[in-house]
Amino acid sequence: MKEFMVELTTVVPEGTDPVEVDQRRADEAVRAGELAAQGRLIRLWRPVGEVRSIGIWLADDEADLRANVLGSLPLWPWMTAVITPLQSHPNDPGRAA
């Protein structure tokens, strides 16, 4: 599996029923938990004062990431993603010996 840094920005379409928004957000939390349990979502942050999220995700490749991981998120239809493939750095203190 390959690591990807993903910046996600969610924009709810104007006029969307607040009940739908609340339901999708609740479903999003459940799905994120499932993806974490599967080892697909490694870390997730929200920059202070911003509505975007930055995460480390695992997938076979970018197509797998988009179709089977991010594409499974309930908020995905309202999201834009900036995806950056990552590779290990030789000076990474967390790198396995």
One Martini backbone bead per residue (centre of mass of N, CA, C, O) as a GRO file, in nm:
protein
   97
    1MET     BB    1   0.100   0.034   0.017
    2LYS     BB    2   0.026   0.374  -0.020
    3GLU     BB    3   0.098   0.705   0.049
    4PHE     BB    4  -0.128   0.987   0.129
    5MET     BB    5  -0.183   1.323   0.093
    6VAL     BB    6  -0.493   1.483   0.200
    7GLU     BB    7  -0.691   1.754   0.086
    8LEU     BB    8  -1.004   1.854   0.229
    9THR     BB    9  -1.294   2.015   0.083
   10THR     BB   10  -1.608   2.129   0.203
   11VAL     BB   11  -1.910   2.199   0.004
   12VAL     BB   12  -2.219   2.295   0.057
   13PRO     BB   13  -2.488   2.312  -0.108
   14GLU     BB   14  -2.703   2.526  -0.181
   15GLY     BB   15  -3.009   2.431  -0.019
   16THR     BB   16  -2.944   2.222   0.175
   17ASP     BB   17  -3.061   2.016   0.391
   18PRO     BB   18  -2.974   2.002   0.721
   19VAL     BB   19  -3.042   1.704   0.763
   20GLU     BB   20  -2.851   1.595   0.548
   21VAL     BB   21  -2.593   1.710   0.662
   22ASP     BB   22  -2.605   1.569   0.938
   23GLN     BB   23  -2.614   1.279   0.825
   24ARG     BB   24  -2.349   1.284   0.665
   25ARG     BB   25  -2.166   1.352   0.906
   26ALA     BB   26  -2.232   1.100   1.067
   27ASP     BB   27  -2.150   0.899   0.843
   28GLU     BB   28  -1.857   0.998   0.821
   29ALA     BB   29  -1.762   0.909   1.100
   30VAL     BB   30  -1.812   0.611   1.056
   31ARG     BB   31  -1.638   0.571   0.800
   32ALA     BB   32  -1.370   0.666   0.920
   33GLY     BB   33  -1.357   0.437   1.127
   34GLU     BB   34  -1.347   0.208   0.921
   35LEU     BB   35  -1.090   0.303   0.769
   36ALA     BB   36  -0.909   0.287   1.016
   37ALA     BB   37  -0.955  -0.019   1.077
   38GLN     BB   38  -0.835  -0.089   0.775
   39GLY     BB   39  -0.577   0.113   0.728
   40ARG     BB   40  -0.652   0.384   0.544
   41LEU     BB   41  -0.667   0.572   0.800
   42ILE     BB   42  -0.416   0.730   0.986
   43ARG     BB   43  -0.460   1.052   0.965
   44LEU     BB   44  -0.622   1.360   1.110
   45TRP     BB   45  -0.666   1.707   1.024
   46ARG     BB   46  -0.733   2.053   1.144
   47PRO     BB   47  -0.692   2.353   1.077
   48VAL     BB   48  -0.691   2.632   1.231
   49GLY     BB   49  -0.983   2.795   1.123
   50GLU     BB   50  -1.067   2.558   0.930
   51VAL     BB   51  -1.251   2.336   0.684
   52ARG     BB   52  -1.018   2.161   0.639
   53SER     BB   53  -0.845   1.854   0.562
   54ILE     BB   54  -0.569   1.645   0.681
   55GLY     BB   55  -0.432   1.337   0.544
   56ILE     BB   56  -0.346   0.994   0.594
   57TRP     BB   57  -0.338   0.753   0.332
   58LEU     BB   58  -0.425   0.424   0.205
   59ALA     BB   59  -0.322   0.274  -0.115
   60ASP     BB   60  -0.247   0.131  -0.410
   61ASP     BB   61  -0.362   0.394  -0.554
   62GLU     BB   62  -0.522   0.664  -0.675
   63ALA     BB   63  -0.766   0.511  -0.783
   64ASP     BB   64  -0.831   0.365  -0.519
   65LEU     BB   65  -0.861   0.611  -0.344
   66ARG     BB   66  -1.097   0.743  -0.502
   67ALA     BB   67  -1.298   0.493  -0.529
   68ASN     BB   68  -1.263   0.321  -0.230
   69VAL     BB   69  -1.221   0.556  -0.024
   70LEU     BB   70  -1.316   0.849  -0.076
   71GLY     BB   71  -1.575   0.750  -0.241
   72SER     BB   72  -1.707   0.636   0.047
   73LEU     BB   73  -1.776   0.912   0.132
   74PRO     BB   74  -2.055   1.097   0.202
   75LEU     BB   75  -1.901   1.388   0.124
   76TRP     BB   76  -1.759   1.357  -0.156
   77PRO     BB   77  -1.955   1.522  -0.351
   78TRP     BB   78  -1.848   1.797  -0.173
   79MET     BB   79  -1.552   1.748  -0.259
   80THR     BB   80  -1.214   1.844  -0.254
   81ALA     BB   81  -0.889   1.724  -0.383
   82VAL     BB   82  -0.553   1.698  -0.263
   83ILE     BB   83  -0.307   1.483  -0.402
   84THR     BB   84  -0.016   1.329  -0.236
   85PRO     BB   85   0.236   1.146  -0.291
   86LEU     BB   86   0.437   0.929  -0.088
   87GLN     BB   87   0.767   0.902   0.059
   88SER     BB   88   1.027   0.803   0.208
   89HIS     BB   89   1.257   0.937   0.430
   90PRO     BB   90   1.581   0.893   0.539
   91ASN     BB   91   1.515   1.102   0.808
   92ASP     BB   92   1.290   0.949   0.933
   93PRO     BB   93   1.213   0.881   1.266
   94GLY     BB   94   0.971   0.658   1.185
   95ARG     BB   95   1.148   0.472   1.046
   96ALA     BB   96   1.221   0.168   0.974
   97ALA     BB   97   1.513  -0.036   1.018
   0.00000   0.00000   0.00000
